[in-house]
Amino acid sequence: MGKLQSKNSFTATKYRADGSAGELGPCRASQQRGQAVTSQAVTSQAVTSQAVTSVAALQPDLCVWGGRDKSVAVCSWRSGAELHRFIGHQREVTKVTSASDSSRVFSASRDKTVMMWELHRSSGPSQHFPGHDLVVTGLAVSPDASQLCTGSRDNTVCKWDIETGECLARATISRNLVTHLCWVPGEPYVVQTSEDKTVRVWDSRELRVALAFPAKRHIQTCCDVSPDGRFCLSSSSGCAGEGAEATLWDLRQSRRHLCEYQGHLQTTSSCVFLPGGPARAPSLATSSHDSTVKVWDRDTGACLATLCLEGAGQLASLAACASSMLLCASSNSGIHLLQLSDGAERVLREVAAF
């Protein structure tokens, strides 16, 4: 993983259903003009070219995604090759995630259920988690991979035993329409965003709210936690340049936010912390319904790079899959593999789509 730096570039490639590779469109090519290409991406059968609603990275070079076709797929983000396809949900998949260093992946759906899948098992789901009354919109696995937290538009957050499928606890807060969940690394805490514009931190041991940040002006759409567990990031809905920001919070205090990242024109749908490096300032990335992905300096709020994925439609989900690579799920054109260059001037470019 550590060897995948900007010096090991990918050819800008689009994987097609017939396994052939096609050049990217003129808009994307112009964004990549002047960028050296030193190696060729391996092409394979395409995974999808349809609406993907959620994507998550699996170690070391795999990813899992879910979409409107109700299925869950695992593929290699290096080649685009599909390795597993899981069928079982009755409606659109809304969220996917995985347990760290585990062969298990989890999916939530508009069918009000969550399912667990085994990477080395070709049959149906190995566990079901029914119990919500509306679409499941939040999904987070504990660091030890023993428990699962789910959230829904039914105003509830639930904690489950992964092995038995038993619901261990359920908490309901009025108007708490959950939009996303993220477990704090190494801690028993879960961060949650909501349509009531509030970011909450749950203590999973008793399933109670341990901390709530001041409410924002817009719906909070997504959240992420830094690898060291110190900071939380949330993103906001918006339109015509109003709202659509991302916000940095300190998990050790709730008085006010630390920084805001403004520049998207429509709803900021996803936000992720990016892996750091010895000579690299802490950074983060956001994606938006305006079809752009932006990279930001975490501490100053400066926008370091912007990429417009023309024709991709609304961008729904981001996942950091290596030290310089990002996965972006889109409503029109599947998954886009992006590469962020090192150096004084950071450049974000698309290197493959599948």
Sine and cosine of phi, psi and omega as CSV:
sin_phi,cos_phi,sin_psi,cos_psi,sin_omega,cos_omega
0.00,0.00,-0.70,0.72,-0.05,-1.00
-0.92,0.40,-0.27,0.96,-0.03,-1.00
-0.99,0.12,-0.19,0.98,-0.07,-1.00
-1.00,0.07,0.99,0.12,0.03,-1.00
-0.93,-0.36,-0.06,-1.00,-0.07,-1.00
-0.90,0.43,-0.39,0.92,0.01,-1.00
-0.94,0.35,-0.28,0.96,0.04,-1.00
-0.96,-0.28,0.97,0.22,-0.13,-0.99
-0.99,0.14,0.25,-0.97,0.10,-1.00
-0.94,-0.35,0.57,-0.82,0.20,-0.98
-0.92,0.39,0.66,-0.75,0.03,-1.00
-0.92,0.38,0.95,-0.31,-0.19,-0.98
-0.71,-0.70,0.58,-0.81,0.15,-0.99
-0.90,-0.44,0.83,-0.55,0.02,-1.00
-0.98,0.17,0.71,-0.70,0.00,-1.00
-0.90,-0.43,0.25,-0.97,-0.08,-1.00
-0.88,0.48,-0.46,0.89,-0.01,-1.00
-1.00,0.00,0.09,1.00,0.03,-1.00
1.00,0.05,-0.11,0.99,0.01,-1.00
-0.99,0.12,0.33,-0.94,-0.01,-1.00
-0.94,-0.35,0.72,-0.69,0.01,-1.00
-0.89,-0.46,0.42,-0.91,0.03,-1.00
-0.95,0.32,0.46,-0.89,0.05,-1.00
-0.96,0.29,0.32,-0.95,-0.03,-1.00
-0.90,0.44,0.21,-0.98,-0.08,-1.00
-0.88,0.47,-0.58,0.81,0.01,-1.00
-0.90,0.44,-0.72,0.70,-0.02,-1.00
-0.93,0.38,-0.62,0.78,0.00,-1.00
-0.89,0.45,-0.62,0.78,0.00,-1.00
-0.91,0.41,-0.52,0.85,0.04,-1.00
-0.95,0.33,-0.35,0.94,-0.06,-1.00
-0.98,-0.22,0.00,1.00,-0.07,-1.00
-0.84,0.54,0.73,-0.69,0.04,-1.00
1.00,-0.01,-0.06,1.00,0.00,-1.00
-1.00,-0.02,0.80,-0.59,-0.03,-1.00
-0.94,0.33,0.63,-0.78,0.08,-1.00
-0.87,-0.49,0.86,-0.51,-0.12,-0.99
-0.90,-0.43,-0.17,0.99,0.03,-1.00
-0.53,-0.85,0.31,-0.95,-0.10,-0.99
-0.96,-0.29,0.71,-0.70,0.04,-1.00
-0.96,0.29,0.58,-0.82,0.06,-1.00
-0.98,0.19,0.79,-0.62,0.01,-1.00
-0.99,-0.12,0.43,-0.90,-0.01,-1.00
-0.42,-0.91,-0.11,-0.99,0.04,-1.00
-0.90,0.45,0.64,-0.77,-0.02,-1.00
-0.93,0.37,0.55,-0.83,0.07,-1.00
-1.00,0.07,-0.77,0.64,-0.04,-1.00
-0.33,-0.94,0.45,-0.89,0.16,-0.99
-0.74,-0.67,0.38,0.92,-0.09,-1.00
-0.93,-0.37,-0.25,-0.97,-0.04,-1.00
-0.95,0.30,0.87,-0.49,0.11,-0.99
-0.95,-0.32,0.79,-0.61,-0.09,-1.00
-0.99,-0.13,-0.39,0.92,-0.04,-1.00
-0.39,-0.92,0.62,-0.79,0.05,-1.00
-0.66,-0.75,0.58,-0.81,0.04,-1.00
-0.63,-0.77,0.53,-0.85,-0.01,-1.00
-1.00,0.04,0.61,-0.79,0.12,-0.99
-0.88,-0.48,0.60,-0.80,0.01,-1.00
-0.99,0.16,0.57,-0.82,-0.07,1.00
-1.00,-0.06,-0.43,0.90,-0.10,-1.00
-0.62,-0.79,0.56,0.83,0.02,-1.00
-0.89,-0.45,0.28,-0.96,0.14,-0.99
-0.60,-0.80,0.38,-0.93,0.07,-1.00
-0.85,-0.53,0.64,-0.77,0.03,-1.00
-0.64,-0.77,0.36,-0.93,0.09,-1.00
-0.71,-0.71,0.45,-0.89,-0.08,-1.00
-0.53,-0.85,-0.20,-0.98,-0.06,-1.00
-0.96,0.28,-0.22,0.98,0.01,-1.00
-0.99,0.12,0.11,0.99,0.10,-1.00
0.98,0.19,-0.03,1.00,-0.07,-1.00
-0.98,-0.18,0.26,-0.97,0.09,-1.00
-0.84,-0.54,0.72,-0.69,-0.04,-1.00
-0.75,-0.66,0.54,-0.84,0.11,-0.99
-0.90,-0.44,0.75,-0.66,-0.02,-1.00
-0.60,-0.80,0.21,-0.98,0.13,-0.99
-1.00,0.05,0.84,-0.54,0.03,-1.00
-0.98,0.21,-0.22,0.98,0.06,-1.00
-0.97,0.24,-0.60,0.80,-0.08,-1.00
-0.90,-0.43,-0.32,0.95,-0.09,-1.00
1.00,0.08,0.02,1.00,-0.05,-1.00
-0.96,0.28,0.76,-0.65,0.08,-1.00
-0.99,0.16,0.77,-0.64,-0.02,-1.00
-0.97,-0.26,-0.58,0.81,-0.02,-1.00
-0.60,-0.80,0.56,-0.83,0.13,-0.99
-0.73,-0.68,0.86,-0.51,-0.06,-1.00
-0.94,-0.33,0.79,-0.62,-0.01,-1.00
-0.87,-0.49,0.74,-0.67,0.01,-1.00
0.02,-1.00,-0.51,0.86,0.01,-1.00
-0.95,0.31,0.51,-0.86,-0.01,-1.00
-1.00,-0.07,-0.26,0.97,0.01,-1.00
-0.64,-0.77,0.01,-1.00,-0.06,-1.00
-0.77,0.63,0.67,-0.74,0.10,-0.99
-0.98,0.19,0.74,-0.67,-0.06,-1.00
-0.97,-0.23,-0.57,0.82,-0.04,-1.00
-0.57,-0.82,0.54,-0.84,0.15,-0.99
-0.73,-0.68,0.48,-0.88,0.09,-1.00
-0.37,-0.93,0.07,-1.00,0.02,-1.00
-0.56,-0.83,0.35,-0.94,0.10,-0.99
-1.00,0.08,0.66,-0.75,-0.02,-1.00
-0.88,0.48,0.70,-0.71,0.01,-1.00
0.82,0.57,0.63,0.78,-0.03,-1.00
-0.74,-0.67,0.37,-0.93,0.04,-1.00
-0.99,-0.10,0.25,0.97,-0.03,-1.00
-0.96,-0.28,0.66,-0.76,0.11,-0.99
-0.81,-0.58,0.42,-0.91,-0.08,-1.00
-0.79,-0.62,0.56,-0.83,0.01,-1.00
-0.68,-0.74,0.63,-0.78,0.09,-1.00
-0.92,-0.40,0.39,-0.92,-0.14,-0.99
-0.55,-0.83,0.28,-0.96,0.14,-0.99
-0.94,0.34,-0.13,0.99,0.06,-1.00
-0.99,0.14,0.15,0.99,0.10,-0.99
0.98,0.22,0.17,0.99,-0.03,-1.00
-0.85,-0.52,0.27,-0.96,0.17,-0.99
-0.85,-0.52,0.61,-0.79,0.03,-1.00
-0.79,-0.61,0.50,-0.86,0.09,-1.00
-0.93,-0.38,0.69,-0.72,-0.05,-1.00
-0.82,-0.57,0.57,-0.82,0.04,-1.00
-0.98,-0.21,0.77,-0.64,-0.03,-1.00
-0.88,0.47,-0.48,0.88,-0.07,-1.00
-0.97,-0.25,0.39,0.92,0.01,-1.00
-0.77,-0.63,0.83,-0.56,-0.11,-0.99
-1.00,0.00,-0.20,0.98,-0.03,-1.00
-0.99,0.13,-0.37,-0.93,-0.08,-1.00
-0.95,0.31,-0.15,-0.99,-0.03,-1.00
-0.89,0.47,0.56,-0.83,0.01,-1.00
-1.00,0.04,-0.20,0.98,0.04,-1.00
-0.38,-0.93,0.59,-0.80,0.09,-1.00
-0.91,-0.41,0.53,-0.85,0.07,-1.00
-0.75,-0.67,0.98,0.20,0.04,-1.00
-1.00,0.06,0.29,-0.96,0.08,-1.00
0.58,-0.81,-0.37,0.93,0.06,-1.00
-0.98,0.20,0.45,-0.89,-0.03,-1.00
-1.00,-0.07,-0.27,0.96,0.02,-1.00
-0.69,-0.72,-0.04,-1.00,-0.04,-1.00
-0.79,0.62,0.68,-0.74,0.04,-1.00
-1.00,0.05,0.82,-0.57,-0.12,-0.99
-0.82,-0.57,0.02,1.00,0.04,-1.00
-0.70,-0.72,0.62,-0.78,-0.11,-0.99
-0.45,-0.89,0.85,-0.53,0.01,-1.00
-0.51,-0.86,0.68,-0.73,-0.02,-1.00
-0.95,-0.32,0.66,-0.75,0.00,-1.00
-0.92,0.40,0.43,-0.90,-0.02,-1.00
-0.84,0.54,-0.52,0.86,0.00,-1.00
-1.00,0.00,0.09,1.00,0.06,-1.00
0.88,0.48,0.44,0.90,0.00,-1.00
-0.98,-0.20,-0.37,0.93,-0.07,-1.00
-0.74,-0.67,0.42,-0.91,0.00,-1.00
-0.78,-0.62,0.70,-0.71,0.14,-0.99
-0.93,-0.37,0.68,-0.74,0.02,-1.00
-0.78,-0.63,0.45,-0.89,0.06,-1.00
-0.68,-0.73,0.40,-0.92,-0.13,-0.99
-0.57,-0.82,0.23,-0.97,0.13,-0.99
-0.96,0.29,-0.01,1.00,0.08,-1.00
-1.00,0.08,0.21,0.98,0.06,-1.00
0.97,0.26,0.24,0.97,-0.06,-1.00
-0.89,-0.45,0.47,-0.88,0.20,-0.98
-0.87,-0.50,0.73,-0.68,-0.03,-1.00
-0.83,-0.55,0.51,-0.86,0.11,-0.99
-0.89,-0.45,0.71,-0.70,-0.12,-0.99
-0.80,-0.59,0.53,-0.85,0.20,-0.98
-0.99,0.11,0.87,-0.50,-0.10,-0.99
-0.91,0.42,-0.62,0.78,-0.07,-1.00
-0.94,0.33,-0.64,0.76,-0.10,-1.00
-0.99,-0.16,-0.34,0.94,-0.08,-1.00
0.98,0.19,0.11,0.99,-0.03,-1.00
-0.96,0.27,0.67,-0.74,0.12,-0.99
-0.99,0.17,0.92,-0.40,-0.08,-1.00
-1.00,0.08,-0.47,0.88,-0.01,-1.00
-0.31,-0.95,0.45,-0.89,0.02,-1.00
-0.62,-0.79,0.73,-0.69,0.02,-1.00
-0.76,-0.65,0.67,-0.75,-0.02,-1.00
-0.82,-0.57,0.75,-0.66,0.09,-1.00
-0.80,-0.60,0.77,-0.64,-0.03,-1.00
-0.84,0.55,0.73,-0.68,0.05,-1.00
0.93,0.37,0.20,0.98,0.01,-1.00
-1.00,0.05,0.96,0.29,0.04,-1.00
-0.98,0.20,0.98,-0.21,-0.13,-0.99
-0.91,0.40,0.70,-0.72,0.08,-1.00
-0.93,-0.38,-0.45,0.89,-0.02,-1.00
-0.26,-0.96,0.45,-0.89,0.09,-1.00
-0.74,-0.68,0.54,-0.84,0.04,-1.00
-0.51,-0.86,0.80,-0.60,-0.02,-1.00
-0.99,0.15,0.65,-0.76,0.04,-1.00
-0.98,0.20,0.83,-0.56,-0.05,-1.00
-0.83,0.55,0.77,-0.64,0.07,-1.00
0.95,0.30,0.14,0.99,-0.06,-1.00
-0.77,-0.64,0.32,-0.95,0.04,-1.00
-1.00,0.03,0.47,0.88,-0.09,-1.00
-0.92,-0.39,0.53,-0.85,0.00,-1.00
-0.79,-0.61,0.79,-0.62,0.05,-1.00
-1.00,-0.04,0.64,-0.77,-0.07,-1.00
-0.68,-0.74,0.69,-0.72,0.13,-0.99
-0.96,-0.29,0.35,-0.94,-0.16,-0.99
-0.53,-0.85,0.36,-0.93,0.11,-0.99
-0.95,0.31,-0.20,0.98,0.08,-1.00
-0.99,0.12,0.20,0.98,0.13,-0.99
0.97,0.26,0.26,0.97,-0.06,-1.00
-0.92,-0.40,0.60,-0.80,0.15,-0.99
-0.96,-0.27,0.84,-0.54,-0.03,-1.00
-0.89,-0.45,0.47,-0.88,0.12,-0.99
-0.89,-0.46,0.88,-0.48,-0.02,-1.00
-0.99,-0.12,0.64,-0.77,0.22,-0.98
-1.00,0.04,0.94,-0.34,-0.12,-0.99
-0.94,0.35,-0.31,0.95,-0.04,-1.00
-0.91,0.41,-0.63,0.77,0.03,-1.00
-0.90,-0.43,-0.01,1.00,-0.07,-1.00
0.76,0.65,0.87,0.50,0.08,-1.00
-0.75,-0.66,0.40,-0.92,0.00,-1.00
-0.97,0.25,0.88,-0.48,0.01,-1.00
-1.00,-0.04,-0.41,0.91,-0.08,-1.00
-0.35,-0.94,0.64,-0.77,0.10,-1.00
-0.70,-0.71,0.78,-0.63,0.02,-1.00
-0.99,0.13,0.38,-0.93,0.03,-1.00
-0.82,0.57,0.68,-0.74,-0.05,-1.00
-0.88,0.47,0.61,-0.79,0.05,-1.00
-1.00,0.02,0.02,-1.00,-0.02,-1.00
-1.00,0.08,-0.28,0.96,-0.07,-1.00
-0.76,-0.65,0.29,-0.96,0.06,-1.00
-0.82,0.57,0.70,-0.71,0.07,-1.00
-1.00,-0.03,0.86,-0.50,-0.21,-0.98
-0.99,-0.12,-0.44,0.90,-0.13,-0.99
-0.36,-0.93,0.32,-0.95,0.06,-1.00
-0.53,-0.85,0.38,-0.92,0.08,-1.00
-0.52,-0.85,0.37,-0.93,0.01,-1.00
-0.84,-0.55,0.67,-0.74,0.00,-1.00
-0.90,0.44,0.47,-0.88,-0.05,-1.00
-0.84,0.54,-0.48,0.88,0.02,-1.00
-1.00,0.09,-0.03,1.00,0.06,-1.00
0.97,0.24,0.19,0.98,-0.06,-1.00
-1.00,-0.01,-0.54,0.84,-0.14,-0.99
-0.84,-0.54,0.48,-0.88,0.07,-1.00
-0.84,-0.55,0.57,-0.82,0.01,-1.00
-0.84,-0.55,0.69,-0.72,0.08,-1.00
-0.73,-0.68,0.41,-0.91,0.00,-1.00
-0.83,-0.55,0.38,-0.92,-0.15,-0.99
-0.85,-0.53,0.45,-0.89,0.18,-0.98
-0.96,0.30,0.21,-0.98,0.01,-1.00
0.07,-1.00,0.12,-0.99,-0.01,-1.00
-0.34,-0.94,0.62,-0.78,0.06,-1.00
0.81,0.59,0.61,0.79,0.04,-1.00
0.99,0.11,-0.07,1.00,0.04,-1.00
-1.00,-0.06,0.81,-0.59,-0.10,-1.00
0.96,0.26,-0.65,-0.76,0.07,-1.00
0.87,0.50,0.45,0.89,0.01,-1.00
-0.99,-0.15,0.17,-0.99,0.20,-0.98
-0.92,-0.40,0.46,-0.89,-0.11,-0.99
-0.74,-0.68,0.70,-0.71,0.05,-1.00
-0.98,-0.18,0.76,-0.65,0.00,-1.00
-0.85,-0.53,0.48,-0.88,0.11,-0.99
-0.99,-0.13,0.88,-0.48,-0.05,-1.00
-0.94,0.35,-0.12,0.99,0.02,-1.00
-1.00,-0.04,-0.15,0.99,0.03,-1.00
-0.44,-0.90,0.40,-0.92,-0.10,-1.00
-0.84,-0.54,0.31,0.95,-0.10,-0.99
-0.93,0.36,-0.72,0.70,-0.03,-1.00
-0.31,-0.95,0.19,-0.98,0.03,-1.00
-0.98,0.21,0.34,-0.94,-0.02,-1.00
-1.00,-0.03,-0.59,0.81,-0.08,-1.00
-0.34,-0.94,0.49,-0.87,0.12,-0.99
-0.84,-0.55,0.53,-0.85,-0.05,-1.00
-0.85,-0.52,0.97,-0.26,-0.13,-0.99
-0.90,-0.44,0.68,-0.73,-0.01,-1.00
0.25,-0.97,-0.38,0.92,0.07,-1.00
-0.96,0.29,0.48,-0.88,-0.04,-1.00
-0.99,-0.11,-0.36,0.93,0.03,-1.00
-0.75,-0.67,-0.02,-1.00,-0.08,-1.00
-0.70,0.72,0.78,-0.62,0.13,-0.99
-1.00,0.08,0.95,-0.32,-0.21,-0.98
-1.00,0.01,-0.39,0.92,-0.08,-1.00
-0.50,-0.87,0.47,-0.88,0.01,-1.00
-0.52,-0.85,0.67,-0.75,0.00,-1.00
-0.59,-0.81,0.58,-0.82,0.19,-0.98
-0.97,0.23,0.62,-0.79,0.02,-1.00
-0.99,-0.17,0.57,-0.82,0.03,-1.00
-0.85,0.53,0.66,-0.76,0.00,-1.00
-1.00,0.01,-0.03,-1.00,0.02,-1.00
-0.42,-0.91,0.25,-0.97,-0.05,-1.00
-0.84,0.55,-0.59,0.81,-0.06,-1.00
-0.92,-0.39,0.36,0.93,-0.09,-1.00
-0.85,-0.53,0.80,-0.60,0.04,-1.00
-0.92,0.39,0.54,-0.84,0.03,-1.00
-0.84,0.55,0.69,-0.72,-0.06,-1.00
-0.61,-0.79,0.18,-0.98,0.00,-1.00
-0.53,-0.85,0.23,-0.97,-0.01,-1.00
-0.74,-0.67,0.50,-0.87,0.06,-1.00
-0.72,-0.69,0.47,-0.88,0.12,-0.99
-0.80,-0.60,0.39,-0.92,-0.17,-0.99
-0.62,-0.79,0.29,-0.96,0.12,-0.99
-0.94,0.35,-0.16,0.99,0.07,-1.00
-1.00,0.10,0.19,0.98,0.07,-1.00
0.95,0.30,0.29,0.96,0.02,-1.00
-0.91,-0.41,0.49,-0.87,0.18,-0.98
-0.90,-0.44,0.72,-0.70,0.00,-1.00
-0.82,-0.58,0.58,-0.81,0.10,-0.99
-0.92,-0.39,0.69,-0.72,-0.13,-0.99
-0.80,-0.60,0.53,-0.85,0.22,-0.97
-0.96,0.28,0.84,-0.54,-0.11,-0.99
-0.87,0.50,-0.66,0.75,-0.15,-0.99
-1.00,0.06,-0.56,0.83,-0.06,-1.00
-0.99,-0.12,-0.35,0.93,-0.05,-1.00
0.99,0.13,0.07,1.00,-0.01,-1.00
-0.95,0.31,0.65,-0.76,0.08,-1.00
-0.99,0.16,0.87,-0.50,-0.06,-1.00
-1.00,-0.01,-0.49,0.87,-0.05,-1.00
-0.32,-0.95,0.52,-0.85,0.05,-1.00
-0.69,-0.72,0.67,-0.75,0.07,-1.00
-0.74,-0.67,0.79,-0.61,0.09,-1.00
-0.99,-0.15,0.86,-0.52,0.04,-1.00
-0.99,-0.10,0.99,0.11,-0.09,-1.00
-0.89,0.45,0.76,-0.65,0.01,-1.00
1.00,0.06,-0.10,1.00,-0.04,-1.00
-0.98,0.19,-0.28,0.96,-0.04,-1.00
0.97,0.24,-0.41,-0.91,0.01,-1.00
-0.93,0.36,0.74,-0.67,0.03,-1.00
-1.00,-0.03,0.81,-0.59,-0.22,-0.97
-0.97,-0.23,-0.47,0.88,-0.19,-0.98
-0.36,-0.93,0.56,-0.83,0.06,-1.00
-0.81,-0.58,0.48,-0.88,0.11,-0.99
-0.51,-0.86,0.75,-0.66,0.08,-1.00
-0.99,0.11,0.86,-0.51,-0.11,-0.99
-0.93,-0.36,-0.12,0.99,0.06,-1.00
-0.23,-0.97,-0.01,-1.00,-0.10,-0.99
-0.89,0.45,-0.42,0.91,-0.01,-1.00
-0.74,-0.67,0.22,0.98,-0.11,-0.99
-0.87,-0.49,0.59,-0.81,0.04,-1.00
-0.76,-0.65,0.58,-0.81,0.16,-0.99
-0.96,-0.28,0.70,-0.71,-0.02,-1.00
-0.77,-0.64,0.83,-0.55,0.03,-1.00
-1.00,-0.04,0.69,-0.72,-0.06,-1.00
-0.81,-0.59,0.37,-0.93,-0.04,-1.00
-0.98,0.18,-0.34,0.94,-0.08,-1.00
-0.93,-0.38,-0.46,0.89,-0.22,-0.98
-0.65,-0.76,0.61,0.79,0.14,-0.99
0.94,0.34,-0.70,-0.72,-0.09,-1.00
-0.94,-0.35,0.67,-0.74,0.03,-1.00
-0.91,-0.42,0.75,-0.67,0.06,-1.00
-0.99,-0.13,0.84,-0.54,-0.07,-1.00
-0.90,-0.44,0.51,-0.86,0.02,-1.00
-0.80,-0.59,0.73,-0.68,0.04,-1.00
-0.96,-0.30,0.85,-0.53,-0.04,-1.00
-0.97,0.22,0.39,-0.92,0.14,-0.99
-1.00,0.04,-0.02,-1.00,0.05,-1.00
0.97,-0.26,0.07,-1.00,-0.05,-1.00
-0.90,0.43,-0.61,0.79,0.03,-1.00
-0.95,-0.30,0.95,-0.30,-0.04,-1.00
-0.98,0.21,0.71,-0.70,0.01,-1.00
-0.82,-0.57,0.79,-0.61,0.05,-1.00
-0.96,-0.28,0.81,-0.58,-0.04,-1.00
-0.64,-0.77,0.45,-0.89,0.05,-1.00
-1.00,0.07,0.76,-0.65,-0.01,-1.00
-0.91,-0.41,-0.28,0.96,0.05,-1.00
-0.28,-0.96,0.36,-0.93,0.12,-0.99
-0.62,-0.79,0.65,-0.76,0.01,-1.00
-0.49,-0.87,0.00,0.00,0.00,0.00
